[in-house]
Amino acid sequence: MTRMHRMAFRMYLPTLACLLLAFASTWLLSGWGQSAYLAALDDALRWLPYGLLGLAVLLGIFASLRLMRWETGDALICSCGGLLGGEREGRFGAYRTCVACGRKRAVGG
């Protein structure tokens, strides 16, 4: 596995986690209404897998768009060739973390 494959895997990891949680919640919620105390939540939690699936789709689209921008050279790119993440405030000022190598790059200014 190359560094760029790891970068793509790290970007799609929240999507995968959300899909697995949606898949597992279908079985976890199947026996939910049998309890007299939790029967009131049955109607509200019935839509939980669908909501998680929708969230997974949005996260996947967002990661795909970021990778597409990186591939065309339209995004901020680290010196190693990886994609830079969002700007964060740190102890010594604003910085961006590379998704591929994990180094922190100071925001120019």
Secondary structure, 3 states (H helix, E strand, C coil): CCHHHHHHHHHHHHHHHHHHHHHHHHHHCCCHHHCCCCHHHHHHHCCHHHHHHHHHHHHHHHHHHHHHHHHHCCCCECCCCCEEEEEEEECCEEEEEECCCCCEEECCC
